[in-house]
Amino acid sequence: RYSPKPNAAEARHEPRMYGEPCFGCGRNAECLHHTMLRFTEKRFRRDHRMQLPLCNPCHAALHGGGCEIAWLERISKTEAEAVAYMLQAWAESELIAKYEGRRYG
């Protein structure tokens, strides 16, 4: 069931995403965009797991244009690339959480 507040796993994922470069231009990410793209792994309209890290100018350009797919075309990226990026980022966050706190040696 959808919650406007991220659960514990999503709350660990979001700060990690801020450390990633902007998906649009490569600068430092300043915000996270809840994608409106539709794909089977996405649970809700605003799924906290499926977000793109963006700088403020790229986020404004995305929303200013009104169409996420058109914005992706303007930055020479595809819908498939955006989805793959989000799925990979979430998988990495899950792996990090799984091994968090483990001690070796």
Phi, psi and omega in degrees: 000138183291139173228134177294341177263134178296144173283183186300316181294318179293324179293331175284328183290317186301312179298326177296324180292329178294338178278353181273158176288158177302132179295333183279313188230348179095352177290181178294134178288135180245346180206168177243133180258121173286109184294147175258003176298148181254128176203159191297328183284345181280126186275321186224169179303315178243076182281122182292343178281331187253085181227150176253131174285129182224152169280163182300318179298320179293321179295318178295319179296319179299309181287328180293329180280338176081354182220115183296321181293320177295321178296317178300318178298320180296330179263012177062041175233158181254164175301319180299321179295319179295315180296314179301319179300311182295319179295318179295317180298318179293319179298319177296318178297320178295320177296316179300315179297322181298320184260003179299132176082357178285143180246139180239148175092000000 
